[in-house]
Amino acid sequence: MKKQPDRPVLITDAAISQSDQLRSRQIRYVTMMGIRAGCLILGAVLISAKVPLLPVWLVLCAAGMVFLPWAAVLIANDRPPKTKAERYEARTRAQRPQPALDRQTTEETEHRTIDGDD
């Protein structure tokens, strides 16, 4: 009987690495800033082309140029939502009783004072 090679272990519950998260947030940010630049160029082209309903198109382009940087920064700074395991761990950590400080050790501690005058 032949020994079957070990199959790779899939880690499906592992969180996305920090570098992968950063990379995806950078891609989203650059994409949104590219769309913002496209709104600026489109507005310039629309003004020179004298299209119908020009004020409506210019308002839409201006809204894109104002709204997109704000949204891009918010989205770029946001982390992915926590998994069920992370939420459960945070909940159990919050419910654990915290060890109390011993009053005797805090009150009787002598502090060394260094005096600069000899």
Chimera marker file (.cmm) of the C-alpha trace (Angstrom):
<marker_set name="trace">
<marker id="1" x="0.000" y="0.000" z="0.000" r="1" g="1" b="0" radius="0.5"/>
<marker id="2" x="1.404" y="3.352" z="-1.023" r="1" g="1" b="0" radius="0.5"/>
<marker id="3" x="1.629" y="6.115" z="1.476" r="1" g="1" b="0" radius="0.5"/>
<marker id="4" x="-0.392" y="9.103" z="0.322" r="1" g="1" b="0" radius="0.5"/>
<marker id="5" x="1.369" y="12.452" z="0.488" r="1" g="1" b="0" radius="0.5"/>
<marker id="6" x="0.222" y="14.801" z="3.206" r="1" g="1" b="0" radius="0.5"/>
<marker id="7" x="-2.435" y="17.134" z="2.014" r="1" g="1" b="0" radius="0.5"/>
<marker id="8" x="-1.950" y="20.814" z="2.701" r="1" g="1" b="0" radius="0.5"/>
<marker id="9" x="-3.899" y="22.146" z="5.626" r="1" g="1" b="0" radius="0.5"/>
<marker id="10" x="-6.360" y="24.881" z="4.769" r="1" g="1" b="0" radius="0.5"/>
<marker id="11" x="-6.601" y="27.643" z="7.290" r="1" g="1" b="0" radius="0.5"/>
<marker id="12" x="-10.023" y="29.013" z="6.488" r="1" g="1" b="0" radius="0.5"/>
<marker id="13" x="-10.527" y="30.815" z="9.780" r="1" g="1" b="0" radius="0.5"/>
<marker id="14" x="-7.299" y="32.783" z="9.620" r="1" g="1" b="0" radius="0.5"/>
<marker id="15" x="-7.603" y="36.531" z="9.244" r="1" g="1" b="0" radius="0.5"/>
<marker id="16" x="-6.306" y="38.291" z="6.183" r="1" g="1" b="0" radius="0.5"/>
<marker id="17" x="-2.728" y="39.390" z="6.746" r="1" g="1" b="0" radius="0.5"/>
<marker id="18" x="-2.036" y="43.034" z="7.535" r="1" g="1" b="0" radius="0.5"/>
<marker id="19" x="-0.061" y="43.512" z="4.324" r="1" g="1" b="0" radius="0.5"/>
<marker id="20" x="-2.922" y="42.099" z="2.215" r="1" g="1" b="0" radius="0.5"/>
<marker id="21" x="-5.427" y="44.350" z="4.004" r="1" g="1" b="0" radius="0.5"/>
<marker id="22" x="-3.205" y="47.375" z="3.425" r="1" g="1" b="0" radius="0.5"/>
<marker id="23" x="-2.749" y="46.513" z="-0.237" r="1" g="1" b="0" radius="0.5"/>
<marker id="24" x="-6.504" y="46.175" z="-0.846" r="1" g="1" b="0" radius="0.5"/>
<marker id="25" x="-7.184" y="49.474" z="0.947" r="1" g="1" b="0" radius="0.5"/>
<marker id="26" x="-4.504" y="51.187" z="-1.153" r="1" g="1" b="0" radius="0.5"/>
<marker id="27" x="-6.049" y="49.852" z="-4.347" r="1" g="1" b="0" radius="0.5"/>
<marker id="28" x="-9.507" y="51.125" z="-3.312" r="1" g="1" b="0" radius="0.5"/>
<marker id="29" x="-8.074" y="54.543" z="-2.413" r="1" g="1" b="0" radius="0.5"/>
<marker id="30" x="-6.169" y="54.935" z="-5.684" r="1" g="1" b="0" radius="0.5"/>
<marker id="31" x="-9.210" y="53.783" z="-7.663" r="1" g="1" b="0" radius="0.5"/>
<marker id="32" x="-11.463" y="56.352" z="-5.976" r="1" g="1" b="0" radius="0.5"/>
<marker id="33" x="-8.906" y="59.126" z="-6.480" r="1" g="1" b="0" radius="0.5"/>
<marker id="34" x="-8.671" y="58.095" z="-10.143" r="1" g="1" b="0" radius="0.5"/>
<marker id="35" x="-12.435" y="58.450" z="-10.464" r="1" g="1" b="0" radius="0.5"/>
<marker id="36" x="-12.137" y="61.890" z="-8.836" r="1" g="1" b="0" radius="0.5"/>
<marker id="37" x="-9.520" y="62.916" z="-11.403" r="1" g="1" b="0" radius="0.5"/>
<marker id="38" x="-11.838" y="61.574" z="-14.109" r="1" g="1" b="0" radius="0.5"/>
<marker id="39" x="-14.631" y="63.811" z="-12.768" r="1" g="1" b="0" radius="0.5"/>
<marker id="40" x="-12.337" y="66.838" z="-13.061" r="1" g="1" b="0" radius="0.5"/>
<marker id="41" x="-11.329" y="65.988" z="-16.630" r="1" g="1" b="0" radius="0.5"/>
<marker id="42" x="-14.928" y="65.196" z="-17.583" r="1" g="1" b="0" radius="0.5"/>
<marker id="43" x="-16.077" y="68.554" z="-16.196" r="1" g="1" b="0" radius="0.5"/>
<marker id="44" x="-13.447" y="70.377" z="-18.275" r="1" g="1" b="0" radius="0.5"/>
<marker id="45" x="-14.447" y="68.464" z="-21.412" r="1" g="1" b="0" radius="0.5"/>
<marker id="46" x="-18.151" y="69.118" z="-20.807" r="1" g="1" b="0" radius="0.5"/>
<marker id="47" x="-17.572" y="72.854" z="-20.470" r="1" g="1" b="0" radius="0.5"/>
<marker id="48" x="-15.669" y="73.015" z="-23.742" r="1" g="1" b="0" radius="0.5"/>
<marker id="49" x="-18.143" y="70.750" z="-25.586" r="1" g="1" b="0" radius="0.5"/>
<marker id="50" x="-21.273" y="72.786" z="-24.687" r="1" g="1" b="0" radius="0.5"/>
<marker id="51" x="-23.435" y="69.735" z="-23.978" r="1" g="1" b="0" radius="0.5"/>
<marker id="52" x="-27.151" y="69.926" z="-23.152" r="1" g="1" b="0" radius="0.5"/>
<marker id="53" x="-28.011" y="70.008" z="-19.439" r="1" g="1" b="0" radius="0.5"/>
<marker id="54" x="-24.516" y="71.320" z="-18.694" r="1" g="1" b="0" radius="0.5"/>
<marker id="55" x="-25.358" y="72.556" z="-15.156" r="1" g="1" b="0" radius="0.5"/>
<marker id="56" x="-26.640" y="69.131" z="-14.141" r="1" g="1" b="0" radius="0.5"/>
<marker id="57" x="-23.493" y="67.391" z="-15.397" r="1" g="1" b="0" radius="0.5"/>
<marker id="58" x="-21.244" y="69.964" z="-13.734" r="1" g="1" b="0" radius="0.5"/>
<marker id="59" x="-23.041" y="69.542" z="-10.406" r="1" g="1" b="0" radius="0.5"/>
<marker id="60" x="-22.590" y="65.772" z="-10.639" r="1" g="1" b="0" radius="0.5"/>
<marker id="61" x="-18.885" y="66.151" z="-11.446" r="1" g="1" b="0" radius="0.5"/>
<marker id="62" x="-18.412" y="68.659" z="-8.614" r="1" g="1" b="0" radius="0.5"/>
<marker id="63" x="-20.217" y="66.349" z="-6.185" r="1" g="1" b="0" radius="0.5"/>
<marker id="64" x="-17.907" y="63.522" z="-7.231" r="1" g="1" b="0" radius="0.5"/>
<marker id="65" x="-14.833" y="65.711" z="-6.729" r="1" g="1" b="0" radius="0.5"/>
<marker id="66" x="-15.993" y="66.753" z="-3.241" r="1" g="1" b="0" radius="0.5"/>
<marker id="67" x="-17.494" y="63.485" z="-1.996" r="1" g="1" b="0" radius="0.5"/>
<marker id="68" x="-14.925" y="60.980" z="-3.303" r="1" g="1" b="0" radius="0.5"/>
<marker id="69" x="-11.860" y="62.175" z="-1.304" r="1" g="1" b="0" radius="0.5"/>
<marker id="70" x="-13.856" y="62.075" z="1.924" r="1" g="1" b="0" radius="0.5"/>
<marker id="71" x="-15.236" y="58.616" z="1.174" r="1" g="1" b="0" radius="0.5"/>
<marker id="72" x="-11.843" y="57.342" z="-0.016" r="1" g="1" b="0" radius="0.5"/>
<marker id="73" x="-10.134" y="58.322" z="3.238" r="1" g="1" b="0" radius="0.5"/>
<marker id="74" x="-12.882" y="56.709" z="5.323" r="1" g="1" b="0" radius="0.5"/>
<marker id="75" x="-12.772" y="53.502" z="3.318" r="1" g="1" b="0" radius="0.5"/>
<marker id="76" x="-8.959" y="53.379" z="3.239" r="1" g="1" b="0" radius="0.5"/>
<marker id="77" x="-8.728" y="53.714" z="7.025" r="1" g="1" b="0" radius="0.5"/>
<marker id="78" x="-11.419" y="51.118" z="7.737" r="1" g="1" b="0" radius="0.5"/>
<marker id="79" x="-10.447" y="47.557" z="8.595" r="1" g="1" b="0" radius="0.5"/>
<marker id="80" x="-12.471" y="44.534" z="7.529" r="1" g="1" b="0" radius="0.5"/>
<marker id="81" x="-15.290" y="43.550" z="9.873" r="1" g="1" b="0" radius="0.5"/>
<marker id="82" x="-14.382" y="41.295" z="12.783" r="1" g="1" b="0" radius="0.5"/>
<marker id="83" x="-15.045" y="37.605" z="12.418" r="1" g="1" b="0" radius="0.5"/>
<marker id="84" x="-17.322" y="35.705" z="14.768" r="1" g="1" b="0" radius="0.5"/>
<marker id="85" x="-14.295" y="34.268" z="16.556" r="1" g="1" b="0" radius="0.5"/>
<marker id="86" x="-12.814" y="37.745" z="17.134" r="1" g="1" b="0" radius="0.5"/>
<marker id="87" x="-16.118" y="39.072" z="18.467" r="1" g="1" b="0" radius="0.5"/>
<marker id="88" x="-16.484" y="36.050" z="20.755" r="1" g="1" b="0" radius="0.5"/>
<marker id="89" x="-12.938" y="36.465" z="22.084" r="1" g="1" b="0" radius="0.5"/>
<marker id="90" x="-13.494" y="40.166" z="22.795" r="1" g="1" b="0" radius="0.5"/>
<marker id="91" x="-16.763" y="39.397" z="24.589" r="1" g="1" b="0" radius="0.5"/>
<marker id="92" x="-15.229" y="36.684" z="26.782" r="1" g="1" b="0" radius="0.5"/>
<marker id="93" x="-12.219" y="38.885" z="27.559" r="1" g="1" b="0" radius="0.5"/>
<marker id="94" x="-14.553" y="41.669" z="28.711" r="1" g="1" b="0" radius="0.5"/>
<marker id="95" x="-16.535" y="39.294" z="30.933" r="1" g="1" b="0" radius="0.5"/>
<marker id="96" x="-13.485" y="37.894" z="32.751" r="1" g="1" b="0" radius="0.5"/>
<marker id="97" x="-12.982" y="39.441" z="36.177" r="1" g="1" b="0" radius="0.5"/>
<marker id="98" x="-9.965" y="41.696" z="36.378" r="1" g="1" b="0" radius="0.5"/>
<marker id="99" x="-7.537" y="40.959" z="39.210" r="1" g="1" b="0" radius="0.5"/>
<marker id="100" x="-7.744" y="43.611" z="41.892" r="1" g="1" b="0" radius="0.5"/>
<marker id="101" x="-4.651" y="45.378" z="43.132" r="1" g="1" b="0" radius="0.5"/>
<marker id="102" x="-3.563" y="44.429" z="46.589" r="1" g="1" b="0" radius="0.5"/>
<marker id="103" x="-4.148" y="47.479" z="48.805" r="1" g="1" b="0" radius="0.5"/>
<marker id="104" x="-1.293" y="46.527" z="51.071" r="1" g="1" b="0" radius="0.5"/>
<marker id="105" x="1.281" y="46.538" z="48.293" r="1" g="1" b="0" radius="0.5"/>
<marker id="106" x="0.164" y="49.871" z="46.882" r="1" g="1" b="0" radius="0.5"/>
<marker id="107" x="0.067" y="51.694" z="50.211" r="1" g="1" b="0" radius="0.5"/>
<marker id="108" x="3.295" y="50.366" z="51.709" r="1" g="1" b="0" radius="0.5"/>
<marker id="109" x="5.500" y="50.820" z="48.702" r="1" g="1" b="0" radius="0.5"/>
<marker id="110" x="8.401" y="53.100" z="49.463" r="1" g="1" b="0" radius="0.5"/>
<marker id="111" x="9.557" y="55.275" z="46.631" r="1" g="1" b="0" radius="0.5"/>
<marker id="112" x="13.205" y="56.104" z="46.350" r="1" g="1" b="0" radius="0.5"/>
<marker id="113" x="13.888" y="59.812" z="46.071" r="1" g="1" b="0" radius="0.5"/>
<marker id="114" x="17.037" y="60.991" z="44.377" r="1" g="1" b="0" radius="0.5"/>
<marker id="115" x="18.161" y="64.336" z="45.679" r="1" g="1" b="0" radius="0.5"/>
<marker id="116" x="20.387" y="66.430" z="43.453" r="1" g="1" b="0" radius="0.5"/>
<marker id="117" x="21.947" y="68.337" z="46.412" r="1" g="1" b="0" radius="0.5"/>
<marker id="118" x="24.737" y="66.498" z="48.192" r="1" g="1" b="0" radius="0.5"/>
<link id1="1" id2="2" r="1" g="1" b="0" radius="0.2"/>
<link id1="2" id2="3" r="1" g="1" b="0" radius="0.2"/>
<link id1="3" id2="4" r="1" g="1" b="0" radius="0.2"/>
<link id1="4" id2="5" r="1" g="1" b="0" radius="0.2"/>
<link id1="5" id2="6" r="1" g="1" b="0" radius="0.2"/>
<link id1="6" id2="7" r="1" g="1" b="0" radius="0.2"/>
<link id1="7" id2="8" r="1" g="1" b="0" radius="0.2"/>
<link id1="8" id2="9" r="1" g="1" b="0" radius="0.2"/>
<link id1="9" id2="10" r="1" g="1" b="0" radius="0.2"/>
<link id1="10" id2="11" r="1" g="1" b="0" radius="0.2"/>
<link id1="11" id2="12" r="1" g="1" b="0" radius="0.2"/>
<link id1="12" id2="13" r="1" g="1" b="0" radius="0.2"/>
<link id1="13" id2="14" r="1" g="1" b="0" radius="0.2"/>
<link id1="14" id2="15" r="1" g="1" b="0" radius="0.2"/>
<link id1="15" id2="16" r="1" g="1" b="0" radius="0.2"/>
<link id1="16" id2="17" r="1" g="1" b="0" radius="0.2"/>
<link id1="17" id2="18" r="1" g="1" b="0" radius="0.2"/>
<link id1="18" id2="19" r="1" g="1" b="0" radius="0.2"/>
<link id1="19" id2="20" r="1" g="1" b="0" radius="0.2"/>
<link id1="20" id2="21" r="1" g="1" b="0" radius="0.2"/>
<link id1="21" id2="22" r="1" g="1" b="0" radius="0.2"/>
<link id1="22" id2="23" r="1" g="1" b="0" radius="0.2"/>
<link id1="23" id2="24" r="1" g="1" b="0" radius="0.2"/>
<link id1="24" id2="25" r="1" g="1" b="0" radius="0.2"/>
<link id1="25" id2="26" r="1" g="1" b="0" radius="0.2"/>
<link id1="26" id2="27" r="1" g="1" b="0" radius="0.2"/>
<link id1="27" id2="28" r="1" g="1" b="0" radius="0.2"/>
<link id1="28" id2="29" r="1" g="1" b="0" radius="0.2"/>
<link id1="29" id2="30" r="1" g="1" b="0" radius="0.2"/>
<link id1="30" id2="31" r="1" g="1" b="0" radius="0.2"/>
<link id1="31" id2="32" r="1" g="1" b="0" radius="0.2"/>
<link id1="32" id2="33" r="1" g="1" b="0" radius="0.2"/>
<link id1="33" id2="34" r="1" g="1" b="0" radius="0.2"/>
<link id1="34" id2="35" r="1" g="1" b="0" radius="0.2"/>
<link id1="35" id2="36" r="1" g="1" b="0" radius="0.2"/>
<link id1="36" id2="37" r="1" g="1" b="0" radius="0.2"/>
<link id1="37" id2="38" r="1" g="1" b="0" radius="0.2"/>
<link id1="38" id2="39" r="1" g="1" b="0" radius="0.2"/>
<link id1="39" id2="40" r="1" g="1" b="0" radius="0.2"/>
<link id1="40" id2="41" r="1" g="1" b="0" radius="0.2"/>
<link id1="41" id2="42" r="1" g="1" b="0" radius="0.2"/>
<link id1="42" id2="43" r="1" g="1" b="0" radius="0.2"/>
<link id1="43" id2="44" r="1" g="1" b="0" radius="0.2"/>
<link id1="44" id2="45" r="1" g="1" b="0" radius="0.2"/>
<link id1="45" id2="46" r="1" g="1" b="0" radius="0.2"/>
<link id1="46" id2="47" r="1" g="1" b="0" radius="0.2"/>
<link id1="47" id2="48" r="1" g="1" b="0" radius="0.2"/>
<link id1="48" id2="49" r="1" g="1" b="0" radius="0.2"/>
<link id1="49" id2="50" r="1" g="1" b="0" radius="0.2"/>
<link id1="50" id2="51" r="1" g="1" b="0" radius="0.2"/>
<link id1="51" id2="52" r="1" g="1" b="0" radius="0.2"/>
<link id1="52" id2="53" r="1" g="1" b="0" radius="0.2"/>
<link id1="53" id2="54" r="1" g="1" b="0" radius="0.2"/>
<link id1="54" id2="55" r="1" g="1" b="0" radius="0.2"/>
<link id1="55" id2="56" r="1" g="1" b="0" radius="0.2"/>
<link id1="56" id2="57" r="1" g="1" b="0" radius="0.2"/>
<link id1="57" id2="58" r="1" g="1" b="0" radius="0.2"/>
<link id1="58" id2="59" r="1" g="1" b="0" radius="0.2"/>
<link id1="59" id2="60" r="1" g="1" b="0" radius="0.2"/>
<link id1="60" id2="61" r="1" g="1" b="0" radius="0.2"/>
<link id1="61" id2="62" r="1" g="1" b="0" radius="0.2"/>
<link id1="62" id2="63" r="1" g="1" b="0" radius="0.2"/>
<link id1="63" id2="64" r="1" g="1" b="0" radius="0.2"/>
<link id1="64" id2="65" r="1" g="1" b="0" radius="0.2"/>
<link id1="65" id2="66" r="1" g="1" b="0" radius="0.2"/>
<link id1="66" id2="67" r="1" g="1" b="0" radius="0.2"/>
<link id1="67" id2="68" r="1" g="1" b="0" radius="0.2"/>
<link id1="68" id2="69" r="1" g="1" b="0" radius="0.2"/>
<link id1="69" id2="70" r="1" g="1" b="0" radius="0.2"/>
<link id1="70" id2="71" r="1" g="1" b="0" radius="0.2"/>
<link id1="71" id2="72" r="1" g="1" b="0" radius="0.2"/>
<link id1="72" id2="73" r="1" g="1" b="0" radius="0.2"/>
<link id1="73" id2="74" r="1" g="1" b="0" radius="0.2"/>
<link id1="74" id2="75" r="1" g="1" b="0" radius="0.2"/>
<link id1="75" id2="76" r="1" g="1" b="0" radius="0.2"/>
<link id1="76" id2="77" r="1" g="1" b="0" radius="0.2"/>
<link id1="77" id2="78" r="1" g="1" b="0" radius="0.2"/>
<link id1="78" id2="79" r="1" g="1" b="0" radius="0.2"/>
<link id1="79" id2="80" r="1" g="1" b="0" radius="0.2"/>
<link id1="80" id2="81" r="1" g="1" b="0" radius="0.2"/>
<link id1="81" id2="82" r="1" g="1" b="0" radius="0.2"/>
<link id1="82" id2="83" r="1" g="1" b="0" radius="0.2"/>
<link id1="83" id2="84" r="1" g="1" b="0" radius="0.2"/>
<link id1="84" id2="85" r="1" g="1" b="0" radius="0.2"/>
<link id1="85" id2="86" r="1" g="1" b="0" radius="0.2"/>
<link id1="86" id2="87" r="1" g="1" b="0" radius="0.2"/>
<link id1="87" id2="88" r="1" g="1" b="0" radius="0.2"/>
<link id1="88" id2="89" r="1" g="1" b="0" radius="0.2"/>
<link id1="89" id2="90" r="1" g="1" b="0" radius="0.2"/>
<link id1="90" id2="91" r="1" g="1" b="0" radius="0.2"/>
<link id1="91" id2="92" r="1" g="1" b="0" radius="0.2"/>
<link id1="92" id2="93" r="1" g="1" b="0" radius="0.2"/>
<link id1="93" id2="94" r="1" g="1" b="0" radius="0.2"/>
<link id1="94" id2="95" r="1" g="1" b="0" radius="0.2"/>
<link id1="95" id2="96" r="1" g="1" b="0" radius="0.2"/>
<link id1="96" id2="97" r="1" g="1" b="0" radius="0.2"/>
<link id1="97" id2="98" r="1" g="1" b="0" radius="0.2"/>
<link id1="98" id2="99" r="1" g="1" b="0" radius="0.2"/>
<link id1="99" id2="100" r="1" g="1" b="0" radius="0.2"/>
<link id1="100" id2="101" r="1" g="1" b="0" radius="0.2"/>
<link id1="101" id2="102" r="1" g="1" b="0" radius="0.2"/>
<link id1="102" id2="103" r="1" g="1" b="0" radius="0.2"/>
<link id1="103" id2="104" r="1" g="1" b="0" radius="0.2"/>
<link id1="104" id2="105" r="1" g="1" b="0" radius="0.2"/>
<link id1="105" id2="106" r="1" g="1" b="0" radius="0.2"/>
<link id1="106" id2="107" r="1" g="1" b="0" radius="0.2"/>
<link id1="107" id2="108" r="1" g="1" b="0" radius="0.2"/>
<link id1="108" id2="109" r="1" g="1" b="0" radius="0.2"/>
<link id1="109" id2="110" r="1" g="1" b="0" radius="0.2"/>
<link id1="110" id2="111" r="1" g="1" b="0" radius="0.2"/>
<link id1="111" id2="112" r="1" g="1" b="0" radius="0.2"/>
<link id1="112" id2="113" r="1" g="1" b="0" radius="0.2"/>
<link id1="113" id2="114" r="1" g="1" b="0" radius="0.2"/>
<link id1="114" id2="115" r="1" g="1" b="0" radius="0.2"/>
<link id1="115" id2="116" r="1" g="1" b="0" radius="0.2"/>
<link id1="116" id2="117" r="1" g="1" b="0" radius="0.2"/>
<link id1="117" id2="118" r="1" g="1" b="0" radius="0.2"/>
</marker_set>
